[in-house]
Amino acid sequence: MSRSLILIGLIIVAIGILWPWLSKLPFGQLPGDIAIRREGFSFFFPITTMILVSVVLSLIMWLSGR
């Protein structure tokens, strides 16, 4: 358990350090992400981005468990 928490903490720190460059990636604007913008209303559902993040995190957790 503590190994997983340390790994998650290191990943969060790495994301924080790399944020200026990561924010320029097209995450949240991928094909399949739903964005509805109307006058006085905006709705955004990044389904493709969530699936991609889920796959990457699952792969990282699987590799760390080996």
All heavy atoms as TSV, in Angstrom:
chain	resi	resn	atom	element	x	y	z
A	1	MET	N	N	0.826	-1.191	0.000
A	1	MET	CA	C	0.000	0.000	0.000
A	1	MET	C	C	0.870	1.254	0.000
A	1	MET	O	O	0.615	2.180	-0.750
A	1	MET	CB	C	-0.928	-0.033	1.221
A	1	MET	CG	C	-1.810	1.147	1.342
A	1	MET	SD	S	-3.026	1.099	0.025
A	1	MET	CE	C	-3.979	2.496	0.438
A	2	SER	N	N	1.898	1.284	0.862
A	2	SER	CA	C	2.735	2.481	0.939
A	2	SER	C	C	3.512	2.685	-0.363
A	2	SER	O	O	3.740	3.819	-0.772
A	2	SER	CB	C	3.693	2.378	2.123
A	2	SER	OG	O	4.579	1.295	1.945
A	3	ARG	N	N	3.882	1.586	-1.022
A	3	ARG	CA	C	4.598	1.701	-2.294
A	3	ARG	C	C	3.709	2.366	-3.350
A	3	ARG	O	O	4.167	3.212	-4.119
A	3	ARG	CB	C	5.021	0.313	-2.743
A	3	ARG	CG	C	5.827	0.301	-3.992
A	3	ARG	CD	C	6.267	-1.114	-4.310
A	3	ARG	NE	N	6.877	-1.163	-5.616
A	3	ARG	CZ	C	7.222	-2.254	-6.221
A	3	ARG	NH1	N	7.039	-3.418	-5.630
A	3	ARG	NH2	N	7.757	-2.228	-7.408
A	4	SER	N	N	2.445	1.997	-3.361
A	4	SER	CA	C	1.497	2.586	-4.312
A	4	SER	C	C	1.294	4.070	-4.030
A	4	SER	O	O	1.235	4.886	-4.960
A	4	SER	CB	C	0.156	1.876	-4.244
A	4	SER	OG	O	0.291	0.538	-4.632
A	5	LEU	N	N	1.178	4.427	-2.760
A	5	LEU	CA	C	0.986	5.838	-2.412
A	5	LEU	C	C	2.205	6.682	-2.788
A	5	LEU	O	O	2.061	7.813	-3.261
A	5	LEU	CB	C	0.686	5.974	-0.920
A	5	LEU	CG	C	-0.687	5.473	-0.481
A	5	LEU	CD1	C	-0.806	5.549	1.038
A	5	LEU	CD2	C	-1.786	6.261	-1.153
A	6	ILE	N	N	3.394	6.126	-2.585
A	6	ILE	CA	C	4.611	6.845	-2.967
A	6	ILE	C	C	4.654	7.019	-4.483
A	6	ILE	O	O	4.981	8.102	-4.980
A	6	ILE	CB	C	5.862	6.103	-2.458
A	6	ILE	CG1	C	5.936	6.207	-0.933
A	6	ILE	CG2	C	7.129	6.663	-3.082
A	6	ILE	CD1	C	7.006	5.349	-0.298
A	7	LEU	N	N	4.298	5.992	-5.218
A	7	LEU	CA	C	4.281	6.064	-6.678
A	7	LEU	C	C	3.266	7.102	-7.157
A	7	LEU	O	O	3.570	7.916	-8.042
A	7	LEU	CB	C	3.960	4.698	-7.281
A	7	LEU	CG	C	3.921	4.625	-8.799
A	7	LEU	CD1	C	5.291	4.922	-9.376
A	7	LEU	CD2	C	3.452	3.255	-9.239
A	8	ILE	N	N	2.084	7.097	-6.583
A	8	ILE	CA	C	1.061	8.074	-6.961
A	8	ILE	C	C	1.538	9.490	-6.638
A	8	ILE	O	O	1.364	10.412	-7.435
A	8	ILE	CB	C	-0.278	7.749	-6.268
A	8	ILE	CG1	C	-0.859	6.462	-6.842
A	8	ILE	CG2	C	-1.276	8.897	-6.416
A	8	ILE	CD1	C	-2.039	5.911	-6.072
A	9	GLY	N	N	2.167	9.665	-5.489
A	9	GLY	CA	C	2.694	10.971	-5.115
A	9	GLY	C	C	3.764	11.447	-6.083
A	9	GLY	O	O	3.790	12.622	-6.472
A	10	LEU	N	N	4.653	10.558	-6.488
A	10	LEU	CA	C	5.697	10.930	-7.444
A	10	LEU	C	C	5.113	11.290	-8.809
A	10	LEU	O	O	5.586	12.217	-9.473
A	10	LEU	CB	C	6.709	9.797	-7.586
A	10	LEU	CG	C	7.607	9.551	-6.377
A	10	LEU	CD1	C	8.442	8.305	-6.587
A	10	LEU	CD2	C	8.487	10.759	-6.113
A	11	ILE	N	N	4.079	10.580	-9.202
A	11	ILE	CA	C	3.421	10.899	-10.474
A	11	ILE	C	C	2.771	12.273	-10.403
A	11	ILE	O	O	2.873	13.070	-11.346
A	11	ILE	CB	C	2.390	9.806	-10.838
A	11	ILE	CG1	C	3.115	8.513	-11.199
A	11	ILE	CG2	C	1.490	10.256	-11.980
A	11	ILE	CD1	C	2.207	7.313	-11.363
A	12	ILE	N	N	2.128	12.587	-9.290
A	12	ILE	CA	C	1.491	13.901	-9.130
A	12	ILE	C	C	2.538	15.009	-9.149
A	12	ILE	O	O	2.347	16.057	-9.787
A	12	ILE	CB	C	0.647	13.936	-7.844
A	12	ILE	CG1	C	-0.580	13.035	-8.004
A	12	ILE	CG2	C	0.229	15.365	-7.497
A	12	ILE	CD1	C	-1.372	12.833	-6.747
A	13	VAL	N	N	3.673	14.781	-8.486
A	13	VAL	CA	C	4.759	15.778	-8.495
A	13	VAL	C	C	5.296	15.962	-9.912
A	13	VAL	O	O	5.517	17.096	-10.357
A	13	VAL	CB	C	5.880	15.360	-7.519
A	13	VAL	CG1	C	7.117	16.198	-7.727
A	13	VAL	CG2	C	5.404	15.471	-6.088
A	14	ALA	N	N	5.492	14.866	-10.641
A	14	ALA	CA	C	5.994	14.953	-12.011
A	14	ALA	C	C	5.029	15.718	-12.906
A	14	ALA	O	O	5.443	16.551	-13.724
A	14	ALA	CB	C	6.246	13.555	-12.570
A	15	ILE	N	N	3.736	15.462	-12.753
A	15	ILE	CA	C	2.736	16.183	-13.546
A	15	ILE	C	C	2.773	17.667	-13.204
A	15	ILE	O	O	2.690	18.522	-14.086
A	15	ILE	CB	C	1.331	15.593	-13.330
A	15	ILE	CG1	C	1.242	14.217	-13.981
A	15	ILE	CG2	C	0.243	16.510	-13.884
A	15	ILE	CD1	C	-0.024	13.462	-13.671
A	16	GLY	N	N	2.918	17.995	-11.921
A	16	GLY	CA	C	2.993	19.389	-11.507
A	16	GLY	C	C	4.196	20.102	-12.088
A	16	GLY	O	O	4.119	21.260	-12.511
A	17	ILE	N	N	5.334	19.413	-12.127
A	17	ILE	CA	C	6.544	20.021	-12.682
A	17	ILE	C	C	6.438	20.193	-14.192
A	17	ILE	O	O	6.864	21.196	-14.755
A	17	ILE	CB	C	7.779	19.162	-12.310
A	17	ILE	CG1	C	8.045	19.268	-10.803
A	17	ILE	CG2	C	9.010	19.595	-13.095
A	17	ILE	CD1	C	9.091	18.308	-10.297
A	18	LEU	N	N	5.842	19.216	-14.854
A	18	LEU	CA	C	5.738	19.234	-16.317
A	18	LEU	C	C	4.493	19.945	-16.836
A	18	LEU	O	O	4.260	19.972	-18.039
A	18	LEU	CB	C	5.763	17.804	-16.847
A	18	LEU	CG	C	7.033	17.008	-16.561
A	18	LEU	CD1	C	6.838	15.559	-16.980
A	18	LEU	CD2	C	8.220	17.621	-17.264
A	19	TRP	N	N	3.679	20.527	-15.950
A	19	TRP	CA	C	2.392	21.113	-16.353
A	19	TRP	C	C	2.487	22.150	-17.467
A	19	TRP	O	O	1.632	22.165	-18.367
A	19	TRP	CB	C	1.675	21.688	-15.144
A	19	TRP	CG	C	0.280	22.079	-15.500
A	19	TRP	CD1	C	-0.197	23.335	-15.668
A	19	TRP	CD2	C	-0.794	21.192	-15.780
A	19	TRP	NE1	N	-1.521	23.286	-16.022
A	19	TRP	CE2	C	-1.908	21.986	-16.106
A	19	TRP	CE3	C	-0.922	19.812	-15.800
A	19	TRP	CZ2	C	-3.135	21.431	-16.432
A	19	TRP	CZ3	C	-2.147	19.274	-16.130
A	19	TRP	CH2	C	-3.225	20.074	-16.438
A	20	PRO	N	N	3.500	23.057	-17.472
A	20	PRO	CA	C	3.549	24.033	-18.575
A	20	PRO	C	C	3.619	23.369	-19.949
A	20	PRO	O	O	3.058	23.883	-20.916
A	20	PRO	CB	C	4.818	24.830	-18.290
A	20	PRO	CG	C	5.017	24.702	-16.820
A	20	PRO	CD	C	4.517	23.327	-16.473
A	21	TRP	N	N	4.264	22.236	-20.055
A	21	TRP	CA	C	4.365	21.549	-21.341
A	21	TRP	C	C	3.175	20.628	-21.569
A	21	TRP	O	O	2.722	20.472	-22.698
A	21	TRP	CB	C	5.664	20.740	-21.409
A	21	TRP	CG	C	6.854	21.640	-21.346
A	21	TRP	CD1	C	7.370	22.391	-22.363
A	21	TRP	CD2	C	7.643	21.929	-20.195
A	21	TRP	NE1	N	8.438	23.115	-21.906
A	21	TRP	CE2	C	8.640	22.862	-20.574
A	21	TRP	CE3	C	7.622	21.504	-18.874
A	21	TRP	CZ2	C	9.578	23.350	-19.689
A	21	TRP	CZ3	C	8.569	21.997	-17.996
A	21	TRP	CH2	C	9.529	22.907	-18.412
A	22	LEU	N	N	2.674	20.024	-20.504
A	22	LEU	CA	C	1.524	19.118	-20.644
A	22	LEU	C	C	0.252	19.863	-21.035
A	22	LEU	O	O	-0.611	19.311	-21.716
A	22	LEU	CB	C	1.288	18.349	-19.336
A	22	LEU	CG	C	2.356	17.331	-18.946
A	22	LEU	CD1	C	2.036	16.736	-17.583
A	22	LEU	CD2	C	2.462	16.242	-19.983
A	23	SER	N	N	0.130	21.105	-20.605
A	23	SER	CA	C	-1.087	21.864	-20.923
A	23	SER	C	C	-1.182	22.198	-22.408
A	23	SER	O	O	-2.251	22.535	-22.895
A	23	SER	CB	C	-1.142	23.144	-20.092
A	23	SER	OG	O	-0.064	23.992	-20.425
A	24	LYS	N	N	-0.076	22.085	-23.145
A	24	LYS	CA	C	-0.103	22.359	-24.583
A	24	LYS	C	C	-0.506	21.136	-25.401
A	24	LYS	O	O	-0.749	21.251	-26.591
A	24	LYS	CB	C	1.272	22.853	-25.027
A	24	LYS	CG	C	1.609	24.197	-24.424
A	24	LYS	CD	C	2.965	24.672	-24.838
A	24	LYS	CE	C	3.264	25.996	-24.136
A	24	LYS	NZ	N	4.605	26.461	-24.364
A	25	LEU	N	N	-0.598	19.965	-24.752
A	25	LEU	CA	C	-1.043	18.759	-25.445
A	25	LEU	C	C	-2.539	18.848	-25.722
A	25	LEU	O	O	-3.263	19.544	-25.015
A	25	LEU	CB	C	-0.733	17.524	-24.596
A	25	LEU	CG	C	0.742	17.197	-24.403
A	25	LEU	CD1	C	0.893	16.034	-23.442
A	25	LEU	CD2	C	1.413	16.873	-25.723
A	26	PRO	N	N	-3.022	18.138	-26.736
A	26	PRO	CA	C	-4.436	18.289	-27.123
A	26	PRO	C	C	-5.428	17.529	-26.243
A	26	PRO	O	O	-6.528	17.239	-26.683
A	26	PRO	CB	C	-4.436	17.738	-28.545
A	26	PRO	CG	C	-3.374	16.713	-28.550
A	26	PRO	CD	C	-2.296	17.283	-27.650
A	27	PHE	N	N	-5.055	17.160	-24.996
A	27	PHE	CA	C	-6.007	16.473	-24.130
A	27	PHE	C	C	-7.179	17.388	-23.831
A	27	PHE	O	O	-7.014	18.562	-23.578
A	27	PHE	CB	C	-5.347	16.022	-22.828
A	27	PHE	CG	C	-4.353	14.923	-23.022
A	27	PHE	CD1	C	-3.023	15.113	-22.742
A	27	PHE	CD2	C	-4.767	13.694	-23.497
A	27	PHE	CE1	C	-2.118	14.101	-22.928
A	27	PHE	CE2	C	-3.863	12.671	-23.687
A	27	PHE	CZ	C	-2.529	12.874	-23.404
A	28	GLY	N	N	-8.361	16.847	-23.851
A	28	GLY	CA	C	-9.559	17.638	-23.648
A	28	GLY	C	C	-10.102	18.196	-24.952
A	28	GLY	O	O	-11.150	18.804	-24.980
A	29	GLN	N	N	-9.388	17.959	-26.031
A	29	GLN	CA	C	-9.823	18.425	-27.346
A	29	GLN	C	C	-9.721	17.298	-28.366
A	29	GLN	O	O	-9.579	17.522	-29.543
A	29	GLN	CB	C	-8.947	19.593	-27.799
A	29	GLN	CG	C	-8.951	20.757	-26.848
A	29	GLN	CD	C	-7.864	21.759	-27.180
A	29	GLN	OE1	O	-7.130	21.614	-28.141
A	29	GLN	NE2	N	-7.762	22.786	-26.373
A	30	LEU	N	N	-9.765	16.069	-27.875
A	30	LEU	CA	C	-9.640	14.918	-28.758
A	30	LEU	C	C	-10.964	14.635	-29.466
A	30	LEU	O	O	-12.031	15.009	-28.978
A	30	LEU	CB	C	-9.240	13.688	-27.937
A	30	LEU	CG	C	-7.873	13.744	-27.263
A	30	LEU	CD1	C	-7.695	12.544	-26.355
A	30	LEU	CD2	C	-6.771	13.806	-28.284
A	31	PRO	N	N	-10.905	13.964	-30.621
A	31	PRO	CA	C	-12.149	13.558	-31.267
A	31	PRO	C	C	-12.919	12.624	-30.334
A	31	PRO	O	O	-12.350	11.735	-29.724
A	31	PRO	CB	C	-11.674	12.804	-32.514
A	31	PRO	CG	C	-10.287	13.277	-32.749
A	31	PRO	CD	C	-9.723	13.617	-31.408
A	32	GLY	N	N	-14.191	12.837	-30.189
A	32	GLY	CA	C	-15.003	12.045	-29.284
A	32	GLY	C	C	-15.332	12.779	-27.999
A	32	GLY	O	O	-16.229	12.377	-27.275
A	33	ASP	N	N	-14.597	13.838	-27.681
A	33	ASP	CA	C	-14.932	14.670	-26.537
A	33	ASP	C	C	-16.135	15.530	-26.911
A	33	ASP	O	O	-16.189	16.105	-27.995
A	33	ASP	CB	C	-13.756	15.574	-26.152
A	33	ASP	CG	C	-12.600	14.802	-25.541
A	33	ASP	OD1	O	-12.803	13.644	-25.156
A	33	ASP	OD2	O	-11.501	15.365	-25.448
A	34	ILE	N	N	-17.100	15.572	-26.029
A	34	ILE	CA	C	-18.350	16.280	-26.307
A	34	ILE	C	C	-18.273	17.689	-25.736
A	34	ILE	O	O	-18.016	17.869	-24.555
A	34	ILE	CB	C	-19.544	15.523	-25.697
A	34	ILE	CG1	C	-19.625	14.128	-26.305
A	34	ILE	CG2	C	-20.837	16.299	-25.885
A	34	ILE	CD1	C	-20.594	13.210	-25.615
A	35	ALA	N	N	-18.480	18.671	-26.590
A	35	ALA	CA	C	-18.491	20.066	-26.151
A	35	ALA	C	C	-19.703	20.752	-26.772
A	35	ALA	O	O	-19.855	20.791	-27.993
A	35	ALA	CB	C	-17.215	20.776	-26.568
A	36	ILE	N	N	-20.565	21.269	-25.917
A	36	ILE	CA	C	-21.753	21.985	-26.379
A	36	ILE	C	C	-21.655	23.404	-25.826
A	36	ILE	O	O	-21.585	23.610	-24.622
A	36	ILE	CB	C	-23.041	21.309	-25.884
A	36	ILE	CG1	C	-23.114	19.875	-26.408
A	36	ILE	CG2	C	-24.262	22.117	-26.307
A	36	ILE	CD1	C	-24.236	19.064	-25.815
A	37	ARG	N	N	-21.637	24.369	-26.719
A	37	ARG	CA	C	-21.570	25.778	-26.308
A	37	ARG	C	C	-22.752	26.523	-26.912
A	37	ARG	O	O	-22.924	26.573	-28.115
A	37	ARG	CB	C	-20.262	26.392	-26.783
A	37	ARG	CG	C	-19.067	25.821	-26.069
A	37	ARG	CD	C	-17.758	26.475	-26.502
A	37	ARG	NE	N	-16.643	25.830	-25.865
A	37	ARG	CZ	C	-15.962	24.812	-26.370
A	37	ARG	NH1	N	-16.303	24.335	-27.546
A	37	ARG	NH2	N	-14.954	24.275	-25.711
A	38	ARG	N	N	-23.553	27.068	-26.031
A	38	ARG	CA	C	-24.702	27.870	-26.444
A	38	ARG	C	C	-24.644	29.179	-25.682
A	38	ARG	O	O	-23.873	29.332	-24.744
A	38	ARG	CB	C	-26.009	27.151	-26.115
A	38	ARG	CG	C	-26.097	25.753	-26.666
A	38	ARG	CD	C	-26.952	25.717	-27.903
A	38	ARG	NE	N	-26.793	24.478	-28.621
A	38	ARG	CZ	C	-27.615	23.468	-28.603
A	38	ARG	NH1	N	-28.696	23.528	-27.867
A	38	ARG	NH2	N	-27.382	22.401	-29.318
A	39	GLU	N	N	-25.471	30.090	-26.037
A	39	GLU	CA	C	-25.513	31.376	-25.346
A	39	GLU	C	C	-25.932	31.164	-23.891
A	39	GLU	O	O	-27.000	30.634	-23.597
A	39	GLU	CB	C	-26.509	32.306	-26.045
A	39	GLU	CG	C	-26.531	33.687	-25.468
A	39	GLU	CD	C	-27.494	34.577	-26.214
A	39	GLU	OE1	O	-27.692	34.354	-27.424
A	39	GLU	OE2	O	-28.034	35.481	-25.570
A	40	GLY	N	N	-25.068	31.538	-22.972
A	40	GLY	CA	C	-25.361	31.408	-21.554
A	40	GLY	C	C	-25.208	29.995	-21.000
A	40	GLY	O	O	-25.548	29.738	-19.857
A	41	PHE	N	N	-24.712	29.062	-21.813
A	41	PHE	CA	C	-24.598	27.681	-21.366
A	41	PHE	C	C	-23.415	27.018	-22.054
A	41	PHE	O	O	-23.182	27.213	-23.244
A	41	PHE	CB	C	-25.875	26.912	-21.727
A	41	PHE	CG	C	-25.811	25.449	-21.417
A	41	PHE	CD1	C	-25.944	24.994	-20.119
A	41	PHE	CD2	C	-25.623	24.529	-22.432
A	41	PHE	CE1	C	-25.899	23.640	-19.840
A	41	PHE	CE2	C	-25.573	23.177	-22.168
A	41	PHE	CZ	C	-25.717	22.724	-20.867
A	42	SER	N	N	-22.679	26.245	-21.300
A	42	SER	CA	C	-21.594	25.468	-21.888
A	42	SER	C	C	-21.487	24.143	-21.157
A	42	SER	O	O	-21.596	24.076	-19.943
A	42	SER	CB	C	-20.327	26.299	-21.825
A	42	SER	OG	O	-19.279	25.657	-21.273
A	43	PHE	N	N	-21.333	23.069	-21.928
A	43	PHE	CA	C	-21.235	21.722	-21.371
A	43	PHE	C	C	-20.069	21.015	-22.045
A	43	PHE	O	O	-19.936	21.041	-23.272
A	43	PHE	CB	C	-22.531	20.945	-21.639
A	43	PHE	CG	C	-22.471	19.519	-21.179
A	43	PHE	CD1	C	-22.571	19.207	-19.836
A	43	PHE	CD2	C	-22.298	18.489	-22.093
A	43	PHE	CE1	C	-22.510	17.888	-19.404
A	43	PHE	CE2	C	-22.238	17.176	-21.676
A	43	PHE	CZ	C	-22.349	16.873	-20.331
A	44	PHE	N	N	-19.205	20.394	-21.238
A	44	PHE	CA	C	-18.047	19.702	-21.772
A	44	PHE	C	C	-17.925	18.350	-21.093
A	44	PHE	O	O	-17.908	18.258	-19.868
A	44	PHE	CB	C	-16.783	20.532	-21.544
A	44	PHE	CG	C	-15.554	19.922	-22.143
A	44	PHE	CD1	C	-15.412	19.828	-23.510
A	44	PHE	CD2	C	-14.555	19.431	-21.334
A	44	PHE	CE1	C	-14.285	19.250	-24.064
A	44	PHE	CE2	C	-13.432	18.850	-21.875
A	44	PHE	CZ	C	-13.292	18.763	-23.243
A	45	PHE	N	N	-17.855	17.280	-21.877
A	45	PHE	CA	C	-17.713	15.922	-21.365
A	45	PHE	C	C	-16.579	15.243	-22.134
A	45	PHE	O	O	-16.772	14.769	-23.251
A	45	PHE	CB	C	-19.024	15.161	-21.531
A	45	PHE	CG	C	-19.019	13.812	-20.877
A	45	PHE	CD1	C	-18.918	13.693	-19.505
A	45	PHE	CD2	C	-19.115	12.667	-21.646
A	45	PHE	CE1	C	-18.916	12.450	-18.901
A	45	PHE	CE2	C	-19.116	11.417	-21.060
A	45	PHE	CZ	C	-19.014	11.314	-19.678
A	46	PRO	N	N	-15.374	15.186	-21.540
A	46	PRO	CA	C	-14.200	14.649	-22.253
A	46	PRO	C	C	-14.118	13.126	-22.185
A	46	PRO	O	O	-13.209	12.562	-21.584
A	46	PRO	CB	C	-13.046	15.310	-21.512
A	46	PRO	CG	C	-13.551	15.450	-20.116
A	46	PRO	CD	C	-15.020	15.754	-20.258
A	47	ILE	N	N	-15.047	12.436	-22.840
A	47	ILE	CA	C	-15.110	10.976	-22.725
A	47	ILE	C	C	-13.874	10.299	-23.323
A	47	ILE	O	O	-13.324	9.364	-22.729
A	47	ILE	CB	C	-16.414	10.428	-23.348
A	47	ILE	CG1	C	-16.586	8.969	-22.973
A	47	ILE	CG2	C	-16.451	10.631	-24.831
A	47	ILE	CD1	C	-17.979	8.458	-23.163
A	48	THR	N	N	-13.395	10.728	-24.466
A	48	THR	CA	C	-12.218	10.128	-25.078
A	48	THR	C	C	-10.982	10.364	-24.221
A	48	THR	O	O	-10.172	9.458	-24.036
A	48	THR	CB	C	-11.998	10.693	-26.488
A	48	THR	OG1	O	-13.189	10.538	-27.245
A	48	THR	CG2	C	-10.866	9.994	-27.198
A	49	THR	N	N	-10.846	11.548	-23.683
A	49	THR	CA	C	-9.709	11.852	-22.822
A	49	THR	C	C	-9.752	10.995	-21.568
A	49	THR	O	O	-8.718	10.477	-21.126
A	49	THR	CB	C	-9.715	13.353	-22.452
A	49	THR	OG1	O	-9.658	14.118	-23.657
A	49	THR	CG2	C	-8.541	13.707	-21.583
A	50	MET	N	N	-10.946	10.808	-20.986
A	50	MET	CA	C	-11.058	9.977	-19.785
A	50	MET	C	C	-10.686	8.530	-20.070
A	50	MET	O	O	-10.023	7.877	-19.261
A	50	MET	CB	C	-12.475	10.057	-19.220
A	50	MET	CG	C	-12.802	11.393	-18.605
A	50	MET	SD	S	-14.344	11.432	-17.695
A	50	MET	CE	C	-15.529	10.924	-18.909
A	51	ILE	N	N	-11.086	8.008	-21.213
A	51	ILE	CA	C	-10.734	6.632	-21.578
A	51	ILE	C	C	-9.228	6.506	-21.755
A	51	ILE	O	O	-8.611	5.545	-21.271
A	51	ILE	CB	C	-11.493	6.194	-22.848
A	51	ILE	CG1	C	-12.991	6.069	-22.550
A	51	ILE	CG2	C	-10.930	4.887	-23.403
A	51	ILE	CD1	C	-13.851	5.868	-23.770
A	52	LEU	N	N	-8.613	7.461	-22.427
A	52	LEU	CA	C	-7.169	7.433	-22.642
A	52	LEU	C	C	-6.409	7.512	-21.320
A	52	LEU	O	O	-5.467	6.742	-21.090
A	52	LEU	CB	C	-6.757	8.583	-23.565
A	52	LEU	CG	C	-5.291	8.647	-23.946
A	52	LEU	CD1	C	-4.898	7.403	-24.729
A	52	LEU	CD2	C	-5.019	9.886	-24.760
A	53	VAL	N	N	-6.818	8.388	-20.421
A	53	VAL	CA	C	-6.174	8.510	-19.114
A	53	VAL	C	C	-6.359	7.221	-18.319
A	53	VAL	O	O	-5.429	6.749	-17.651
A	53	VAL	CB	C	-6.723	9.733	-18.348
A	53	VAL	CG1	C	-6.297	9.719	-16.900
A	53	VAL	CG2	C	-6.277	11.018	-19.028
A	54	SER	N	N	-7.526	6.622	-18.393
A	54	SER	CA	C	-7.793	5.375	-17.688
A	54	SER	C	C	-6.884	4.252	-18.181
A	54	SER	O	O	-6.340	3.478	-17.385
A	54	SER	CB	C	-9.255	4.974	-17.861
A	54	SER	OG	O	-9.487	3.722	-17.298
A	55	VAL	N	N	-6.710	4.149	-19.481
A	55	VAL	CA	C	-5.838	3.116	-20.052
A	55	VAL	C	C	-4.394	3.332	-19.605
A	55	VAL	O	O	-3.714	2.384	-19.201
A	55	VAL	CB	C	-5.954	3.094	-21.592
A	55	VAL	CG1	C	-4.865	2.257	-22.222
A	55	VAL	CG2	C	-7.321	2.607	-22.022
A	56	VAL	N	N	-3.918	4.563	-19.656
A	56	VAL	CA	C	-2.540	4.860	-19.247
A	56	VAL	C	C	-2.342	4.562	-17.760
A	56	VAL	O	O	-1.349	3.926	-17.373
A	56	VAL	CB	C	-2.177	6.326	-19.582
A	56	VAL	CG1	C	-0.865	6.725	-18.946
A	56	VAL	CG2	C	-2.121	6.528	-21.084
A	57	LEU	N	N	-3.272	4.989	-16.912
A	57	LEU	CA	C	-3.143	4.723	-15.478
A	57	LEU	C	C	-3.232	3.227	-15.169
A	57	LEU	O	O	-2.506	2.728	-14.308
A	57	LEU	CB	C	-4.202	5.493	-14.692
A	57	LEU	CG	C	-4.006	6.997	-14.615
A	57	LEU	CD1	C	-5.169	7.644	-13.881
A	57	LEU	CD2	C	-2.698	7.338	-13.956
A	58	SER	N	N	-4.084	2.502	-15.876
A	58	SER	CA	C	-4.178	1.060	-15.684
A	58	SER	C	C	-2.869	0.381	-16.079
A	58	SER	O	O	-2.402	-0.533	-15.391
A	58	SER	CB	C	-5.313	0.473	-16.524
A	58	SER	OG	O	-6.549	0.969	-16.084
A	59	LEU	N	N	-2.266	0.828	-17.155
A	59	LEU	CA	C	-0.991	0.277	-17.601
A	59	LEU	C	C	0.108	0.555	-16.567
A	59	LEU	O	O	0.898	-0.339	-16.244
A	59	LEU	CB	C	-0.608	0.850	-18.971
A	59	LEU	CG	C	0.679	0.339	-19.577
A	59	LEU	CD1	C	0.578	-1.161	-19.856
A	59	LEU	CD2	C	0.989	1.099	-20.860
A	60	ILE	N	N	0.137	1.765	-16.041
A	60	ILE	CA	C	1.136	2.114	-15.021
A	60	ILE	C	C	0.943	1.264	-13.766
A	60	ILE	O	O	1.914	0.734	-13.220
A	60	ILE	CB	C	1.066	3.615	-14.697
A	60	ILE	CG1	C	1.573	4.442	-15.867
A	60	ILE	CG2	C	1.860	3.938	-13.426
A	60	ILE	CD1	C	1.339	5.925	-15.741
A	61	MET	N	N	-0.287	1.121	-13.318
A	61	MET	CA	C	-0.549	0.317	-12.119
A	61	MET	C	C	-0.219	-1.160	-12.376
A	61	MET	O	O	0.316	-1.835	-11.491
A	61	MET	CB	C	-1.996	0.469	-11.675
A	61	MET	CG	C	-2.346	1.867	-11.218
A	61	MET	SD	S	-1.293	2.469	-9.902
A	61	MET	CE	C	-1.905	1.510	-8.541
A	62	TRP	N	N	-0.511	-1.669	-13.563
A	62	TRP	CA	C	-0.195	-3.047	-13.887
A	62	TRP	C	C	1.314	-3.258	-13.897
A	62	TRP	O	O	1.816	-4.258	-13.388
A	62	TRP	CB	C	-0.802	-3.408	-15.242
A	62	TRP	CG	C	-0.514	-4.810	-15.679
A	62	TRP	CD1	C	-1.078	-5.936	-15.169
A	62	TRP	CD2	C	0.414	-5.215	-16.663
A	62	TRP	NE1	N	-0.555	-7.042	-15.818
A	62	TRP	CE2	C	0.356	-6.625	-16.740
A	62	TRP	CE3	C	1.264	-4.528	-17.517
A	62	TRP	CZ2	C	1.138	-7.342	-17.625
A	62	TRP	CZ3	C	2.039	-5.260	-18.396
A	62	TRP	CH2	C	1.975	-6.645	-18.442
A	63	LEU	N	N	2.052	-2.321	-14.496
A	63	LEU	CA	C	3.512	-2.441	-14.530
A	63	LEU	C	C	4.134	-2.297	-13.143
A	63	LEU	O	O	5.137	-2.939	-12.852
A	63	LEU	CB	C	4.102	-1.395	-15.486
A	63	LEU	CG	C	3.846	-1.628	-16.965
A	63	LEU	CD1	C	4.338	-0.445	-17.778
A	63	LEU	CD2	C	4.495	-2.912	-17.429
A	64	SER	N	N	3.566	-1.465	-12.292
A	64	SER	CA	C	4.123	-1.293	-10.956
A	64	SER	C	C	3.812	-2.490	-10.059
A	64	SER	O	O	4.507	-2.737	-9.089
A	64	SER	CB	C	3.594	-0.005	-10.315
A	64	SER	OG	O	2.223	-0.130	-10.011
A	65	GLY	N	N	2.803	-3.255	-10.402
A	65	GLY	CA	C	2.437	-4.428	-9.623
A	65	GLY	C	C	3.256	-5.661	-9.951
A	65	GLY	O	O	3.238	-6.638	-9.232
A	66	ARG	N	N	3.983	-5.621	-11.029
A	66	ARG	CA	C	4.786	-6.786	-11.458
A	66	ARG	C	C	5.992	-6.933	-10.619
A	66	ARG	O	O	6.746	-6.308	-10.198
A	66	ARG	CB	C	5.182	-6.658	-12.909
A	66	ARG	CG	C	3.955	-6.702	-13.811
A	66	ARG	CD	C	4.341	-6.669	-15.229
A	66	ARG	NE	N	4.236	-8.049	-15.685
A	66	ARG	CZ	C	4.876	-8.541	-16.705
A	66	ARG	NH1	N	5.711	-7.812	-17.368
A	66	ARG	NH2	N	4.705	-9.781	-17.072
